Amino acid sequence: MEPFSVRIPQADLDDLRERLVRTRWTPEIPGAGWSRGVPADYLKGLADYWAHDYDWRAVEAELNRWPQYVTEIDGQRVHFRHVRADRDDALPLLLMHDNPGGNIGLLDVIDLLARDFHLVVPTNPGVGFSSPLTSTGWTVPRTATAFAELMSRLGYDRYGAHGGGGGANLSVELARQVPDRLAGIHVNAYVAFPDDDQEGLDEAERKRLAAIEWFMKDGFGFNAMMSTRPQTIAYGLHDSPVAQLAWIVEKFKEWTDPAAELPEDAFSRDRALTDVSLTWFTGTSGSIAQLYYDSAHDPGAWGPKAYATTPTAVLVGPGDVTIRRFAERDANVVRWTEVERGGAYMALEQPKLLAEDVRAFFGSM
């Protein structure tokens, strides 16, 4: 394990700014708003802020506040933060991220949780500084296995885990693989796909079911493209920062608290641009697309899965689609908390609320 710090060459910052200034903007249909994608006026304003006002060096200093390292697991470079609590007997806690958002999406809960937990915050293979990808096949089970190995190397034989979105899937998979090592898992934005047993759902659950159906029909385009032709879409995302910006910001718009009209109404504009910047500087838009392809073509992803016996806490925001019956089908749900704020990016949108629920769950154990 080698110590790591973030230091992007000035030439890369200059190149980004030049590309943003020289963007060849496409026309749009007047009055379409967000219905057909990110509106041009909004994106132009965000790109201008990125080029002239966003301070990457200040962000870089923040990223280097916490100890971080790189190691090799299963032939792949893995980047992670490791923040020890003041108490030696604190419970180790593995924090796993979603996409987009990445490791950046967990920054605002580190200080809130580091008082009570030894934190390990890895970056998924092929994302950010856990790059470049050295092989295909980095599915959810393989990534979970790698993170279990990381915890072993750090000397943590028993620990808790938290994840949101894709990180929630990793948490549940980890509970299937190493249940004897997990004190519990805490998830938010967990998508438990519905089965045919839909009788008796209440009004709120039927709205969540309708949201899943909408996503599969109208919000699945990004996933379909990366899951089928990742190399083709990678060229545009890798070459154009505005394409990368639009690609990520659209998800921040659609998956945050429904009460937020714009992404920056849910969390700061700088946090969104940090995620986009990190993807841009590390050149990982293509490898992220490859991960979607591998997951979509993993035969085990769509078949029956073992029940996760590890005690599980589920935090549900107003924008989530988690239905309790289907979550309980997948995992041993012992705590269910519904809150009135926050979307899929709970750690970014409501970090204090998330940290309090994590602390309450593991404290009760």
ZANU-326276 format. One record per residue (C-alpha): residue number from 1; x, y negated, z negated. Coordinates in nm, 4 decimals. Each point is the difference from the previous one (the first is absolute). Layout:
num,east,north,up
NUM,X,Y,Z $
...
***
This chain:
num,east,north,up
1,0.0000,0.0000,0.0000 $
2,0.1522,-0.3272,0.1129 $
3,-0.0975,-0.3477,-0.1260 $
4,-0.1728,-0.2074,0.2653 $
5,-0.0814,-0.3670,0.0500 $
6,-0.1915,-0.1808,0.2704 $
7,0.2016,-0.2328,0.2214 $
8,-0.1362,-0.0804,0.3446 $
9,0.2571,-0.1644,0.2323 $
10,-0.0670,-0.3643,0.0834 $
11,0.0110,0.0891,0.3689 $
12,-0.3095,0.2182,-0.0507 $
13,-0.1866,-0.2870,-0.1648 $
14,0.0961,-0.2345,0.2842 $
15,-0.1098,0.2558,0.2584 $
16,-0.3381,0.0410,-0.1715 $
17,-0.0603,-0.3748,-0.0074 $
18,0.0921,-0.0355,0.3673 $
19,-0.2323,0.2817,0.1020 $
20,-0.2873,-0.1515,-0.1987 $
21,0.0479,-0.3428,0.1575 $
22,0.0137,0.1513,0.3510 $
23,-0.3114,0.2179,-0.0388 $
24,-0.2020,0.0446,0.3189 $
25,-0.3524,-0.0327,-0.1352 $
26,-0.2867,0.1909,0.1569 $
27,-0.3352,-0.1746,0.0578 $
28,-0.3077,0.1114,-0.1928 $
29,-0.3749,-0.0030,0.0497 $
30,-0.1460,-0.3092,-0.1715 $
31,-0.2007,0.0672,-0.3145 $
32,0.1021,0.3630,-0.0394 $
33,0.1397,-0.0576,-0.3496 $
34,0.1424,0.3153,-0.1612 $
35,-0.2399,0.2360,0.1794 $
36,0.2523,0.0872,0.2743 $
37,0.3190,-0.0359,-0.1984 $
38,0.2033,-0.2801,-0.1573 $
39,-0.1121,-0.3461,0.1248 $
40,0.2659,-0.1990,0.1860 $
41,-0.0351,-0.3176,-0.2068 $
42,0.0491,0.1900,-0.3241 $
43,0.2957,0.1961,0.1320 $
44,0.1675,-0.3102,0.1445 $
45,-0.0201,-0.1732,-0.3369 $
46,0.1403,0.3020,-0.1794 $
47,0.2823,0.0404,0.2540 $
48,0.0894,-0.3685,-0.0329 $
49,0.0176,0.0339,-0.3790 $
50,0.2154,0.3112,0.0385 $
51,0.2388,-0.1819,0.2316 $
52,0.0366,-0.3275,-0.1896 $
53,-0.1144,0.0257,-0.3631 $
54,0.0344,0.3589,-0.1178 $
55,0.3191,0.0387,-0.2057 $
56,0.1465,0.3455,0.0560 $
57,0.3093,-0.0720,-0.2092 $
58,-0.2171,-0.0731,-0.3042 $
59,-0.1853,0.3258,0.0591 $
60,0.3291,0.1823,0.0440 $
61,0.1153,-0.1232,-0.3412 $
62,-0.3241,0.1316,-0.1510 $
63,0.0410,0.3385,0.1685 $
64,0.3464,0.0277,-0.1549 $
65,-0.1257,-0.0732,-0.3532 $
66,-0.0643,0.3669,-0.0721 $
67,0.2594,0.2786,0.0267 $
68,-0.0308,0.1852,0.3289 $
69,0.1816,0.2885,0.1609 $
70,0.0177,0.2217,0.3061 $
71,0.0490,0.3757,0.0069 $
72,-0.0393,0.2833,0.2492 $
73,-0.2757,0.2571,-0.0435 $
74,-0.0803,0.2694,0.2562 $
75,0.2342,-0.1690,0.2467 $
76,-0.1793,-0.3359,-0.0321 $
77,0.1158,-0.3258,-0.1558 $
78,-0.2384,-0.1007,-0.2807 $
79,-0.0020,-0.3452,-0.1590 $
80,-0.1447,-0.0493,-0.3489 $
81,-0.0152,-0.2348,-0.2964 $
82,0.0704,0.1366,-0.3468 $
83,-0.0985,-0.2207,-0.2931 $
84,0.0535,0.1415,-0.3479 $
85,-0.2236,-0.1056,-0.2899 $
86,0.1558,-0.1288,-0.3225 $
87,-0.1246,0.3126,-0.1802 $
88,0.1915,0.3165,0.0828 $
89,-0.3079,0.2128,-0.0730 $
90,-0.2188,-0.1844,0.2529 $
91,-0.1876,0.2141,0.2514 $
92,0.1587,-0.0001,0.3486 $
93,-0.2482,-0.1246,0.2610 $
94,0.0335,0.0541,0.3748 $
95,-0.1642,-0.2794,0.2036 $
96,-0.0813,0.0856,0.3633 $
97,-0.1064,-0.2453,0.2680 $
98,-0.2480,-0.0329,0.2843 $
99,0.0507,-0.1198,0.3580 $
100,-0.0004,-0.2825,0.0791 $
101,0.1147,-0.1562,-0.3219 $
102,0.2842,0.2403,-0.0560 $
103,0.2238,-0.0323,-0.3011 $
104,-0.0780,-0.3744,0.0001 $
105,-0.3574,0.0773,-0.0982 $
106,0.1154,0.1171,-0.3440 $
107,0.2351,-0.2852,-0.0933 $
108,-0.2562,-0.1905,-0.2065 $
109,-0.0640,0.2891,-0.2386 $
110,0.3646,0.0820,-0.0753 $
111,0.0473,-0.2525,-0.2803 $
112,-0.3492,0.0749,-0.1341 $
113,0.0716,0.3725,-0.0315 $
114,0.3729,0.0003,-0.0775 $
115,-0.0679,-0.0713,-0.3676 $
116,-0.1583,0.3421,-0.0429 $
117,0.1328,0.2225,0.2787 $
118,0.3254,0.0992,0.1666 $
119,-0.0963,-0.0983,0.3552 $
120,0.1122,0.1735,0.3178 $
121,-0.1250,-0.1779,0.3132 $
122,0.1103,0.1788,0.3204 $
123,-0.0483,-0.1087,0.3586 $
124,-0.1511,0.2637,0.2265 $
125,0.2350,0.1578,0.2561 $
126,0.0034,-0.2054,0.3201 $
127,-0.1269,-0.3144,-0.1748 $
128,0.2103,-0.3049,-0.0909 $
129,0.3429,0.0910,-0.1307 $
130,-0.0819,0.3745,0.0008 $
131,0.1023,0.0003,0.3644 $
132,0.0836,0.0946,0.2642 $
133,-0.2011,0.3192,0.0350 $
134,0.2317,0.2949,0.0545 $
135,-0.2646,0.2562,0.0968 $
136,-0.3652,0.0495,0.0771 $
137,-0.2465,0.1675,-0.2342 $
138,-0.0139,-0.2453,-0.2911 $
139,-0.3527,0.0929,-0.1027 $
140,-0.1673,-0.0737,-0.3338 $
141,0.1051,0.3373,-0.1532 $
142,0.3623,-0.0421,0.1113 $
143,0.0168,-0.3539,-0.1384 $
144,-0.1520,0.1123,-0.3311 $
145,0.2603,0.2765,-0.0215 $
146,0.2767,-0.2550,0.0587 $
147,-0.1307,-0.2262,-0.2763 $
148,-0.0219,0.2941,-0.2416 $
149,0.3645,0.0684,0.0806 $
150,0.0837,-0.3665,-0.0627 $
151,-0.1559,0.0185,-0.3470 $
152,0.2000,0.3168,-0.0717 $
153,0.3250,-0.1689,0.0985 $
154,-0.0803,-0.2866,-0.2351 $
155,-0.0455,0.2508,-0.2825 $
156,-0.3750,-0.0445,-0.0391 $
157,-0.1513,0.3415,-0.0650 $
158,-0.3429,-0.1341,-0.0955 $
159,-0.1560,-0.3205,0.1268 $
160,-0.3110,-0.1758,0.1217 $
161,-0.0785,-0.1217,0.3504 $
162,-0.2021,-0.2820,0.1511 $
163,-0.0862,-0.0784,0.3596 $
164,-0.2450,-0.2038,0.2026 $
165,-0.1302,0.0945,0.3457 $
166,0.2678,0.2149,0.1596 $
167,0.1745,-0.0018,-0.3378 $
168,-0.3143,0.1517,-0.1509 $
169,0.0208,0.2864,0.2494 $
170,0.3640,0.0514,-0.1009 $
171,-0.0999,0.0028,-0.3678 $
172,-0.2643,0.2685,0.0504 $
173,0.2391,0.2049,0.2149 $
174,0.2675,-0.0287,-0.2678 $
175,-0.2552,0.1308,-0.2520 $
176,-0.0493,0.3044,0.2211 $
177,0.3731,0.0637,0.0340 $
178,0.1342,-0.0628,-0.3521 $
179,-0.2976,-0.0010,-0.2407 $
180,0.2165,0.1211,-0.2877 $
181,0.2168,-0.3109,0.0243 $
182,-0.2766,-0.2610,0.0157 $
183,-0.1575,-0.1521,-0.3084 $
184,-0.2683,-0.1504,0.2231 $
185,-0.0625,-0.1918,0.3216 $
186,-0.1689,-0.3363,0.0460 $
187,-0.1356,-0.0991,0.3415 $
188,-0.1870,-0.2809,0.1711 $
189,-0.1367,-0.0257,0.3545 $
190,-0.0061,0.3786,0.0116 $
191,-0.1862,0.1235,0.3076 $
192,-0.1741,0.3265,-0.0843 $
193,-0.1518,0.0949,0.3340 $
194,-0.3671,0.0975,-0.0330 $
195,-0.1314,0.3476,0.0671 $
196,-0.3497,0.1148,0.0903 $
197,-0.1267,-0.0235,-0.3588 $
198,-0.1353,-0.3552,0.0088 $
199,-0.3272,0.0480,-0.1847 $
200,-0.0595,-0.2122,-0.3066 $
201,0.2475,-0.2777,0.0801 $
202,-0.0967,-0.3305,-0.1620 $
203,-0.0253,-0.3320,0.1864 $
204,0.3601,-0.1033,-0.0694 $
205,0.1297,0.3367,0.1154 $
206,-0.2045,-0.0152,0.3196 $
207,0.1563,-0.3404,0.0751 $
208,0.3427,0.1560,-0.0454 $
209,-0.0986,0.2857,0.2288 $
210,-0.1164,-0.2516,0.2615 $
211,0.3327,-0.1825,-0.0335 $
212,0.1862,0.3246,0.0735 $
213,-0.2181,0.0566,0.3068 $
214,0.0628,-0.3580,0.1182 $
215,0.3739,0.0442,-0.0419 $
216,0.0061,0.3214,0.2024 $
217,-0.1980,-0.1649,0.2825 $
218,0.1246,-0.3600,0.0036 $
219,0.3044,-0.0349,-0.2273 $
220,0.2032,0.3006,0.1050 $
221,0.1686,-0.1484,0.3083 $
222,0.3370,-0.0680,-0.1633 $
223,0.0111,0.3553,-0.1341 $
224,-0.1036,0.1578,0.3300 $
225,0.2747,-0.1834,0.1886 $
226,0.2778,0.0894,-0.2431 $
227,-0.1260,0.3558,-0.0455 $
228,0.0062,0.0731,0.3731 $
229,0.2573,-0.2261,0.1709 $
230,0.2321,-0.1356,-0.2714 $
231,0.2954,-0.0638,0.2287 $
232,-0.2053,-0.2022,0.2477 $
233,-0.1464,-0.2377,-0.2594 $
234,0.3391,-0.0321,-0.1697 $
235,0.1565,-0.2009,0.2833 $
236,-0.2335,-0.2971,-0.0367 $
237,0.0038,0.0013,-0.3803 $
238,0.3796,0.0253,-0.0081 $
239,0.0548,-0.2792,0.2540 $
240,-0.2607,-0.2581,-0.0998 $
241,-0.0259,-0.1314,-0.3574 $
242,-0.3429,-0.1458,0.0754 $
243,-0.1240,0.3406,0.1166 $
244,0.1359,0.1490,-0.3232 $
245,-0.1635,-0.2804,-0.1994 $
246,-0.3414,0.0497,0.1604 $
247,0.0228,0.3782,-0.0372 $
248,0.0538,-0.0193,-0.3760 $
249,-0.2099,-0.3063,-0.0865 $
250,-0.3070,0.1572,0.1586 $
251,0.0177,0.2812,-0.2576 $
252,0.0486,-0.2488,-0.2834 $
253,-0.3168,-0.1739,0.1183 $
254,-0.2084,0.3173,0.0292 $
255,0.1132,0.1895,-0.3090 $
256,0.0130,-0.2674,-0.2698 $
257,-0.2817,-0.1117,-0.2317 $
258,-0.3157,-0.0538,0.2121 $
259,-0.0445,-0.3369,-0.1711 $
260,0.3257,-0.1260,0.1568 $
261,-0.0662,-0.1782,0.3294 $
262,0.3689,-0.0018,0.0933 $
263,0.2925,0.2176,-0.1107 $
264,0.1520,-0.2865,-0.2005 $
265,-0.3250,-0.0234,-0.1969 $
266,0.0822,0.3469,-0.1347 $
267,0.3744,-0.0443,-0.0615 $
268,0.2674,-0.2477,0.0939 $
269,0.0989,-0.0783,0.3563 $
270,0.3635,0.0440,-0.0997 $
271,-0.0615,0.3559,-0.1227 $
272,-0.1615,0.0894,0.3337 $
273,0.2901,-0.1530,0.1921 $
274,0.2526,0.1818,-0.2181 $
275,-0.1488,0.3314,0.1051 $
276,0.0030,-0.1039,0.3669 $
277,0.3535,-0.1405,-0.0300 $
278,0.1362,0.3147,-0.1590 $
279,-0.1524,0.2132,0.2762 $
280,0.1462,-0.2371,0.2594 $
281,0.3512,-0.0260,-0.1451 $
282,0.0315,0.3759,-0.0525 $
283,-0.1462,0.0768,0.3438 $
284,-0.2297,0.2645,-0.1440 $
285,-0.3279,-0.0641,0.1842 $
286,0.0819,0.2880,0.2333 $
287,0.0918,0.2458,-0.2734 $
288,-0.3167,-0.0897,-0.1928 $
289,-0.1978,0.0864,0.3140 $
290,0.1844,0.3324,0.0188 $
291,-0.1140,0.0783,-0.3563 $
292,-0.3627,-0.0410,0.1089 $
293,0.0617,0.2381,0.2902 $
294,0.1560,0.2618,-0.2268 $
295,-0.2855,-0.0206,-0.2496 $
296,-0.2641,0.0241,0.2720 $
297,0.1693,0.3040,0.1503 $
298,0.0581,0.1772,-0.3302 $
299,-0.2260,0.3108,0.0095 $
300,-0.0131,0.0074,-0.3787 $
301,-0.1373,-0.3531,-0.0206 $
302,-0.3459,0.1000,0.1194 $
303,-0.0443,0.3377,-0.1665 $
304,-0.1173,0.0904,-0.3519 $
305,0.2314,-0.1151,-0.2777 $
306,0.0635,0.1262,-0.3499 $
307,-0.1817,-0.1716,-0.2834 $
308,0.2286,-0.2386,-0.1894 $
309,-0.0300,0.0953,-0.3675 $
310,0.2051,-0.2944,-0.1315 $
311,-0.2078,-0.2516,-0.2020 $
312,-0.0936,-0.2738,0.2465 $
313,-0.1160,-0.3591,-0.0463 $
314,-0.1788,-0.1758,0.2872 $
315,-0.0261,-0.3787,0.0195 $
316,-0.2679,-0.1196,0.2441 $
317,-0.0283,-0.3536,0.1336 $
318,-0.2937,-0.1540,0.1895 $
319,0.1654,0.0652,0.3348 $
320,0.0844,0.3650,-0.0674 $
321,-0.1726,0.2978,0.1598 $
322,0.0714,0.2516,-0.2752 $
323,-0.3029,0.2134,-0.0862 $
324,0.0298,0.1718,-0.3350 $
325,-0.1475,0.3338,0.1044 $
326,0.2588,0.0447,0.2727 $
327,0.2885,-0.1257,-0.2156 $
328,-0.0977,0.2566,-0.2649 $
329,-0.0027,0.2664,0.2687 $
330,0.3691,-0.0758,0.0672 $
331,0.1382,-0.0746,-0.3451 $
332,-0.0584,0.0251,-0.3746 $
333,-0.1520,-0.3457,-0.0480 $
334,-0.0060,-0.0836,-0.3716 $
335,-0.0262,-0.3795,0.0273 $
336,-0.2110,-0.2011,0.2460 $
337,0.0106,-0.3791,-0.0101 $
338,-0.1954,-0.2309,0.2304 $
339,0.0994,-0.3665,0.0068 $
340,-0.1507,-0.3053,0.1661 $
341,0.3188,-0.1364,0.1602 $
342,0.2650,0.1262,0.2366 $
343,0.0275,0.2098,0.3115 $
344,0.2351,0.2676,0.1255 $
345,0.3067,-0.2059,-0.0955 $
346,-0.0869,-0.0157,-0.3687 $
347,0.3641,-0.0365,-0.1090 $
348,0.0262,-0.3123,0.2180 $
349,-0.3491,-0.1392,-0.0555 $
350,-0.0545,0.0723,-0.3701 $
351,0.3351,0.1078,-0.1483 $
352,-0.0995,-0.0707,-0.3619 $
353,-0.3234,0.1951,0.0335 $
354,0.1819,0.2945,0.1555 $
355,0.2784,-0.0025,-0.2596 $
356,-0.2549,-0.0074,-0.2826 $
357,-0.1835,0.3012,0.1407 $
358,0.3228,0.1945,0.0521 $
359,0.1113,-0.0803,-0.3540 $
360,-0.3389,0.0940,-0.1466 $
361,-0.0090,0.3326,0.1830 $
362,0.3466,0.1208,-0.0926 $
363,-0.0316,-0.1503,-0.3471 $
364,-0.3099,0.2131,-0.0605 $
365,0.2040,0.3085,0.0820 $
***
